[in-house]
Amino acid sequence: MAMYNKKSIEDVEVAGKKVLVRCDFNVPMKDGVITSDKRIVEALPTIKYLLSKGAKVILCSHMGKPKGQVVEKYSLAPVAARLSELLGINVALAADTTGEDAKAKAAALKEGEAMLLENVRFDIREEKNDPTMAKELADLAELYVNDAFGTAHRAHASTAGVADYLPAVCGYLIGKEIGIMGKALSNPERPFVAILGGAKVKDKLSVINNLLTKVDTLIIGGGMAYTFLAAQGKGTGTSLLDESKIDYCREMLEKAEAQGVKILLPVDTVVAKEFPDPIDAEIETTTVCSCCIPEDMMGLDIGEKTAALYAEAAKNAKTVVWNGPMGVFENPTLAKGTIAVAQALADSEATTIVGGGDSAAACEQLGFASEITHISTGGGASLEFLEGLELPGIACLNDKE
């Protein structure tokens, strides 16, 4: 599929060239200090390759949502400092994005040197994919590299527009995303199992519809499971329920049956009288059959029998894709279902892929990350990828011959 067959940094000559690299340096900050440099570290392989080949590297990224204003707390100055430490060279920060300082610093770059542009979202034109900004970014360089999968679903000036003016290829991070996830969706080893969780059915409508044409088994957990249970005529008590999507869930159950796809829904449910407040507060729970959730109780996690059922399906698969927690995993009492799924993926010999967002955070927090084949670096981007949508930040890249 052309969507996955893109040129990478190894397919083009970079020596002596000014290379504009879009990274995802939207790192968590507190009081001006980076609290996790994971996204910076993930960008290093691409940056180091370019530097080692004698490229003149111009890095760019967004941070936060400054909405086209210069907001000091969203400056990339801490990122430039951390990059300098990690790379062992001085990574100068331009005072602007495409202004006089950016131009001067880019013009002065020597081979094997790197600089960082100030936050692209300080410019109101970035999120509008304004061609004048895209052209100004392109004028700084001779080659464009996108390595920010987390923003690849956004058509912005620095993620897509700039590719209208420069040869455009992917870095190692995006290459890995489209290589592993692309193969899973276009040519998976079977059995292929997808596990979907999270709160709302509406967030996963197109994902469910697309995956039913690809998987052998679709597993549903999280808050969205109760709308499916309601579609089967089961009582859901005060559980999260999207009544407007009950008919849709019924259609999906019928579609799965017609296509010979197995859908697994919770057989038992951990329930409580009310949602925990605060979210990590101690809470009294009981486990009931999913066919008879009491009218005054709400489902907040899958039960032990369901966890075992889902784990068995993952164990017997050759490819597993997981997106969305099984319950309110931020609460220790209600995290057991999510932990069980993460453990099952860690124990599986299948190719295991975890979509970004909450499921990725769960794997990281629970210490299972090293046992997973691939954890996506983009929440929204990985969801749209699973929907089968073309991502603007990938579609704009040059195809391999």
C-alpha positions in Angstrom: 0.0 0.0 0.0 1.4 3.4 -1.0 0.4 4.8 2.4 3.1 2.7 4.0 5.7 2.8 1.2 7.6 6.0 1.9 11.2 7.1 1.4 13.3 7.4 4.5 16.4 9.3 5.4 18.5 6.4 4.2 17.0 6.7 0.7 18.3 10.2 0.1 21.6 12.0 0.1 21.9 14.3 3.1 25.6 15.1 3.3 26.2 18.9 3.3 22.5 19.6 3.0 20.3 21.7 5.3 17.7 19.3 6.6 14.5 20.5 8.3 13.3 17.8 10.8 9.8 17.9 12.3 10.0 16.2 15.7 7.5 15.8 18.5 9.2 17.7 21.4 5.8 18.3 23.1 7.3 17.1 26.4 5.6 17.3 29.9 6.9 20.4 31.8 6.5 21.5 35.4 7.8 24.9 36.6 10.0 25.2 33.5 11.6 21.8 34.0 11.1 18.8 31.7 9.5 16.0 33.7 10.0 13.3 31.0 12.5 13.5 28.1 11.1 10.3 26.4 10.0 12.1 23.3 13.4 13.8 22.9 15.2 10.5 23.4 13.0 8.9 20.8 14.0 11.5 18.2 17.8 10.9 18.7 18.3 8.0 16.2 17.1 10.2 13.3 19.1 13.3 14.5 22.3 11.3 15.1 22.1 9.6 11.7 21.8 13.0 10.0 24.6 14.6 12.0 26.9 11.6 11.3 26.3 11.9 7.6 27.3 15.6 7.6 23.9 17.2 7.4 23.1 20.6 8.7 20.2 19.9 11.0 17.3 22.3 11.6 14.9 20.9 14.2 11.4 22.1 14.7 8.4 21.2 16.9 5.4 22.5 18.8 4.8 22.5 22.5 1.4 22.9 24.2 -1.4 25.1 22.8 -0.2 28.7 22.6 -2.7 29.4 19.9 -0.5 31.6 17.7 0.8 33.7 20.6 4.3 33.8 22.1 3.8 32.1 25.5 7.0 31.9 27.6 6.1 28.6 29.3 5.8 26.9 25.9 9.3 28.0 24.8 11.5 25.2 23.5 14.5 26.5 25.4 14.5 23.6 27.9 14.3 21.2 24.9 17.3 22.8 23.3 19.3 22.5 26.5 18.4 18.8 26.9 19.2 18.1 23.3 22.6 19.7 23.8 23.3 17.4 26.8 22.1 14.3 25.0 23.9 15.0 21.7 27.1 16.4 23.3 27.0 19.4 21.0 25.5 22.9 21.3 22.0 23.0 19.9 21.3 26.7 19.5 17.7 27.9 19.9 16.5 30.4 17.4 14.6 33.3 18.9 11.8 32.9 16.3 10.4 30.2 13.9 11.0 31.6 10.4 12.2 35.2 11.2 15.5 36.9 11.0 17.2 34.9 13.8 16.1 31.6 12.4 17.3 32.5 9.0 20.7 33.7 10.3 21.3 30.7 12.5 20.3 28.3 9.6 22.6 30.1 7.2 25.5 29.8 9.6 25.1 26.0 10.3 28.1 23.9 9.4 28.0 20.2 8.6 27.3 18.0 11.6 25.7 20.9 13.5 22.1 21.2 14.8 19.8 24.0 15.8 16.2 24.2 17.0 13.5 26.7 15.8 11.3 28.2 18.4 7.8 26.7 18.9 6.1 26.5 15.5 2.7 27.1 17.2 3.9 30.6 18.3 3.0 31.5 14.7 -0.8 31.7 14.1 -0.2 30.3 10.6 1.1 26.9 11.7 -2.2 25.2 12.5 -3.9 26.8 9.5 -1.4 25.1 7.2 -0.7 28.5 5.7 1.4 28.1 2.6 3.4 31.3 3.3 4.6 29.8 6.5 5.3 26.4 4.9 7.3 28.2 2.2 9.3 30.2 4.8 10.1 27.0 6.6 11.1 25.3 3.4 13.4 28.2 2.4 15.5 27.4 5.5 16.4 24.0 4.1 17.0 21.7 1.2 15.3 18.5 2.5 12.3 17.9 4.8 12.1 15.0 7.3 9.0 14.2 9.3 9.6 12.2 12.4 6.7 13.3 14.5 4.1 10.6 14.3 2.2 12.1 17.2 1.2 15.0 14.9 1.1 13.1 11.6 -2.8 13.3 11.6 -2.6 17.1 11.6 -2.3 19.0 8.3 -0.2 21.9 9.6 2.5 24.0 7.9 5.4 22.1 9.6 3.8 18.6 9.4 2.5 18.6 5.8 2.5 22.0 4.0 6.3 22.3 3.9 6.4 19.1 1.8 4.9 21.1 -1.1 8.2 22.9 -1.4 10.9 20.3 -0.5 11.7 16.7 -1.1 10.1 14.9 1.9 11.1 11.7 3.6 10.4 10.0 7.0 12.7 9.6 9.9 13.3 6.4 11.9 10.4 6.9 14.3 7.7 7.4 11.6 9.4 4.6 9.5 8.9 2.2 12.4 5.3 3.3 13.0 4.2 2.8 9.4 6.4 -0.4 9.0 5.0 -2.3 12.0 1.4 -0.9 12.1 1.2 -0.8 8.3 2.1 -4.5 8.1 -0.3 -5.4 10.9 -3.2 -3.8 9.1 -2.4 -4.7 5.5 -0.8 -8.1 5.9 -1.1 -9.5 9.4 0.1 -12.8 10.7 -3.1 -14.7 11.8 -4.9 -15.1 14.0 -5.2 -11.3 14.2 -6.8 -10.0 17.5 -7.7 -6.4 18.2 -8.5 -5.2 21.7 -10.4 -1.9 22.0 -11.2 -0.1 25.3 -11.8 3.4 26.5 -14.8 5.3 27.5 -16.9 6.1 24.5 -18.1 4.1 21.4 -18.3 7.3 19.4 -14.5 7.7 19.7 -14.0 4.3 18.0 -16.9 4.1 15.5 -14.7 4.1 12.4 -12.0 2.0 14.1 -14.5 -0.8 14.9 -15.9 -0.7 11.4 -12.5 -0.8 9.7 -11.1 -3.5 12.0 -14.0 -5.8 11.4 -12.8 -6.2 7.8 -9.3 -7.2 9.0 -9.3 -9.1 12.3 -10.3 -12.6 13.3 -11.3 -11.6 16.8 -12.4 -8.2 18.2 -12.3 -7.7 21.9 -14.3 -4.9 23.5 -13.6 -3.5 27.0 -13.8 -0.2 28.9 -16.8 2.0 29.1 -17.7 1.4 25.5 -18.5 -2.3 26.3 -21.8 -1.3 28.1 -23.3 0.1 24.9 -22.6 -3.3 23.2 -24.1 -5.1 26.2 -27.2 -2.9 25.9 -27.3 -3.8 22.2 -27.6 -7.4 23.2 -30.6 -6.5 25.5 -28.6 -6.7 28.7 -29.2 -4.3 31.6 -26.2 -2.0 32.3 -27.3 -0.3 35.5 -25.9 3.2 35.8 -22.8 2.3 33.7 -21.6 4.7 31.0 -24.0 4.2 28.1 -24.4 5.9 24.7 -28.0 5.3 23.9 -27.6 6.9 20.5 -25.1 4.3 19.5 -27.0 1.1 20.6 -28.3 0.5 17.1 -24.8 1.0 15.7 -23.4 -1.6 18.1 -26.2 -4.0 17.1 -25.2 -3.5 13.4 -21.5 -4.2 14.3 -22.4 -7.4 16.1 -24.5 -8.5 13.0 -21.6 -7.5 10.7 -19.1 -9.5 12.7 -21.4 -12.6 12.6 -21.9 -12.2 8.9 -18.1 -12.0 8.3 -17.2 -14.8 10.7 -15.4 -12.4 13.1 -15.6 -13.3 16.7 -16.5 -10.4 19.1 -15.7 -10.9 22.8 -17.6 -8.8 25.3 -17.2 -8.9 29.1 -18.8 -11.9 30.8 -18.3 -10.4 34.3 -17.9 -6.8 35.5 -16.5 -5.0 38.5 -19.2 -2.7 39.7 -19.6 0.1 42.4 -22.3 2.4 43.6 -20.5 5.5 42.1 -17.5 6.7 40.2 -14.5 7.2 42.4 -13.9 10.9 43.4 -11.1 11.7 43.3 -10.3 9.2 40.6 -7.7 7.3 42.7 -9.8 7.2 45.9 -10.5 3.9 47.7 -13.7 2.4 46.5 -15.9 -0.6 47.5 -16.5 -2.9 44.6 -18.1 -6.3 43.8 -18.0 -8.5 40.7 -21.2 -9.5 38.9 -22.2 -11.3 35.8 -22.3 -8.9 32.8 -25.8 -10.1 32.0 -27.3 -8.7 35.2 -25.6 -5.5 36.4 -27.8 -4.2 39.3 -29.8 -1.1 38.4 -28.1 1.1 41.0 -24.5 0.0 40.2 -22.1 1.0 37.4 -19.5 -1.1 35.7 -15.9 0.3 36.1 -13.6 -2.6 35.1 -13.7 -6.1 33.5 -13.9 -9.0 35.9 -11.4 -11.9 36.5 -13.2 -14.3 34.1 -13.3 -11.7 31.4 -9.6 -10.9 31.9 -8.8 -14.6 31.6 -10.9 -14.9 28.4 -9.2 -11.9 26.8 -5.7 -13.1 27.9 -6.3 -16.5 26.3 -7.3 -14.8 23.0 -4.2 -12.7 23.1 -2.0 -15.8 23.9 -3.3 -17.7 20.9 -2.9 -14.8 18.4 0.0 -14.1 16.1 -0.8 -10.3 15.8 -2.4 -8.2 18.6 -3.4 -4.6 18.4 -4.6 -2.9 21.6 -6.0 0.6 22.0 -7.8 1.8 25.2 -7.9 0.6 28.8 -10.3 -2.0 30.2 -11.5 0.2 33.1 -10.7 3.2 35.2 -7.0 2.2 35.3 -6.0 5.4 37.2 -7.6 3.8 40.3 -5.6 0.9 41.8 -8.8 -1.1 42.6 -10.1 -0.7 39.0 -6.8 -1.2 37.1 -6.8 -5.0 37.3 -8.4 -5.6 34.0 -6.0 -3.3 32.2 -3.1 -4.8 34.0 -4.3 -8.3 32.9 -4.4 -7.3 29.3 -1.0 -5.6 29.4 0.4 -8.8 31.1 -1.2 -11.0 28.4 0.5 -8.9 25.6 3.8 -9.0 27.5 3.6 -12.8 27.8 2.4 -13.3 24.2 4.8 -14.5 21.5 2.7 -12.6 18.9 3.6 -9.2 17.3 2.0 -6.9 19.9 1.2 -3.3 19.1 -0.2 -0.8 21.6 -1.8 2.4 20.4 -0.8 5.6 22.0 -2.7 7.5 24.8 -3.9 5.7 27.9 -3.0 2.1 26.8 0.6 3.2 26.1 0.7 5.1 29.4 -0.6 1.9 31.2 2.1 -0.2 29.7 4.8 2.3 30.6 3.5 2.7 34.2 3.1 -1.0 34.7 6.6 -1.8 33.5 5.5 -3.9 30.5 6.9 -1.6 27.7 10.0 -3.6 27.0 7.9 -6.7 26.4 5.7 -5.1 23.8 6.8 -5.3 20.1 5.7 -1.7 19.4 4.2 1.1 21.5 2.9 3.9 19.2 4.1 7.4 19.9 0.8 8.9 18.8 -2.6 8.6 20.4 -4.8 10.4 17.9 -2.6 9.4 15.0 -2.6 5.7 15.9 -6.4 5.8 16.2 -6.7 7.3 12.7 -4.2 4.8 11.4 -6.4 2.0 12.8 -9.4 3.6 11.0 -7.5 3.2 7.7 -7.4 7.0 7.2 -4.6 8.6 5.3 -2.5 10.7 7.7 -1.5 14.1 6.1 1.9 14.1 7.7 2.6 10.7 6.1 0.7 11.2 2.8 2.9 14.2 2.0 6.1 12.2 2.0 7.7 10.9 -1.2 6.9 7.4 -2.2 9.6 4.8 -2.8 10.0 4.0 -6.5 
